Amino acid sequence: MKQKFGNAFTCRPTTKMAKRVSCGLDFISPADITNALQIATESKYDFAALPIAHPRHKRDFSGSSQPRRLTAFTRADLILNSSDWSTLIVGKISPHIDLDHEDKLLRQESEKVLDQELSFAGHLGLPAVFVPLRKNNTNFARVLHNKVLSSPLNQARYHVWLHLPMISPKVEASQFERDGVEGEVDDTWHWWNNFRCTANFEKKLSLALELTADLPDAEDIERWLGEPIKCLVIPTHLFMTNKKGFPVLPKAHQVAIRQFLRQKTQILITGAQRHQHYKHYQQYMEHMWQVGYESDPVMQFAQGYEDFLQFPLQPLMDNLESQTYEVFEKDPVKYTEYQRAMYLAILDKVPLEEKDTKVITLMVVGAGRGPLVRAALTAAEKADRRIRVYAVEKNPNAIVTLQCLADEEWGDRVTIVSCDMRDWDAPEKADILVSELLGSFGDNELSPECLDGAQKFLKDDGISIPSSYTSFLGPIQSSKLYNEVRSCRERDKPYFTSFEMSYVVHFRNRTELADPQALFTFTHPNRETPIDNSRYEVRKFPIKCDSMLHGFAGYFETVLYKDVMLSINPATHSPGMFSWFPVLFPIQNPISLKKGDDLEIHFWRCVNRTHVWYEWCVTKPLASAIHNPLGRSHNIGL
């Protein structure tokens, strides 16, 4: 399996998020490429978009059999050195090509032009090629997909950016036409959706989305966020001029652009220079990026993790490494809230009149390197109450750290226990039982099974922190994540294996197709007889807009004690908390959805003596096969 797979938070991806926006400048018909590139670089742009074919070159579409005089269709590659071609230039395919035209000759000539220009782009080593996308594009998708597949390895380095507007020209023009057909729909997202389905979701085919003067509804913009948009094209005519003479964008466009900048989307400025200098457009985009980046601590922490697939932890089977503990302990929110919950629980257990005489027992099960122990001692000090702490941990390496802390800081206030919590024979029962065993889906790191085994040493009136947790599930669209999962296939395993696993992911390039809904709830202490942690639920989601289903996002909410809670559910997310990223449950075959559809999913949590696993399937509007039957592709060891 690819090296990038590993335990959550333990494997750092190699590509880190840049701390500045990547911005390019588009040249329509430059007389001198060297001069154009100089203008772009002196204005602090990162790349220039240039036509591959010479603007004066004319092709013969007559179909004549007469021999033609050979002329170069573009400039020689000697104009720039190879490193400039491969890092600073995005090539633009001739905009007139139409591979779906009714005229056979035009179709054939367009295919020749496309082949010629893509071949030269590969020869130059360009990183990306800019290609216009039309409404009718089935044959175009076939030809372009075949071209990408058939390119030799040294010619296939470029990515294709399919250029299309956010709102089609036909829709924009209809606002000013008296005879426009009311209710007529020409949604450019459908142009793209038809293309990518025909091209089998090829990951080298992505989007260059152009902002238009009129923006679509917020739901339509959000839908684009689930597409592989590599570049946001911003025409200069959209900019207004502020009091100081500098370019600024309307508020609505600023809001839209910031959503795309959070996804690491590059910017391409196109159009005539309408202000003092082209550099002012770049400076404005840089300002927009910096404001958004600096104001979001989670975004800063998660840089490099975006849309990066990781396996959830299996702490019962594996011992965590020091680096993993360290990352968890940096969370500024989780342990503050745990401390607050313990403070309230301690006050409830020890009335004011008994604070000098009563000592309560608090057990931390799964103590790790001791952050919850510290929080418990601090909570007791703030409450002015006396507690006796047991720190139970099965990882012998973490026990070393705990023992050192006990010797140097905690003294006899804390007893260190090196044991699996399920096997420990406690010398006394606890008033408060504290744990941090929750996974990204709440129960997916086997918190229910662990705490059910540990509750035997909790008093009948004892308090469990957390007291309950609920998983949430919501449908998402993401070509990026679908291709990431698809590319993870192992040679010695069936093709479906990677689609029957769950992955921890910091979502970036995705669209929520409906609000997440509560799924499974677990409460502690669990007084059921017998205890059954298997679950089966059915959920129906009303779909917001025409879209493509690629999988389901999983979240959780937990009530630590009383009104103290933690959440990664988007609707109730604890501000500034980054200990958990959401979980992804993919589906093997994407499902096309229409606005107003009821999407129905069946979801199981299955348990036997040795493993826990999830199974899931879609039943409406189309039926899918059950994913991960009998835990054949993925399970969690007890």
Buried (B, 14 or more C-beta within 10 A) or exposed (E): EEEBBEBBBBBEBEEEBEEEBBBBBBBEEBEEBEEBBEBBBEBBBBBBBBBBBBEEEEBEBEEEEEEEEEEEBBBEEEEBEEEBBBEBBBBBBBEEBBBBBEEEEBBBBBBEBBEBBBBBBBEBBBBBBBBBBBBEBBBBBBBBBEBBEEBEEEBBBBBBBBBBBBBBEBBBEBEEEEEEEEEEEBBBBEBBBBBBBBBEBBBBBBBBBBBBEEBBEEEBBBBBBBBBBBBBBBBBEBBEEEEEEBBBBEEEBEEBBEBBBBBBBBBBBBBEEBBEBBBBBBBBBBEBBEEBBEEEBBBEBBBEBBBBBBBBBBBBEEEBBEEBBEBBBEBEBBBBBBBBBBBBBBBBBBEEEEBEEBEBBBBBBBBBBBBBBBBBBBBBEBBEBBBBBBBBBBBEEBBEBBBEBBEEEBEEBBBBBBBBBBEBEBEEBBBBBBBBBBBBBBBBBBBBBBBBBBBEBBBEEBBBBBBBBBBBBBBBBBBBBBBBBBEBBEEEEEEBBBBBBBBBBBBBBBBBBBBBBBBBBBBBBBEEEEEEBEBEBEBEBEBBBBBBBBBBBBBBBBBBBEEBBBBBBBEEBBEBBBBBBBBBBBBBEBBEBEEEBEBBBBBBBBBEEEBBBBBBBBEEBEEBEBBBBEBBBBBBEB
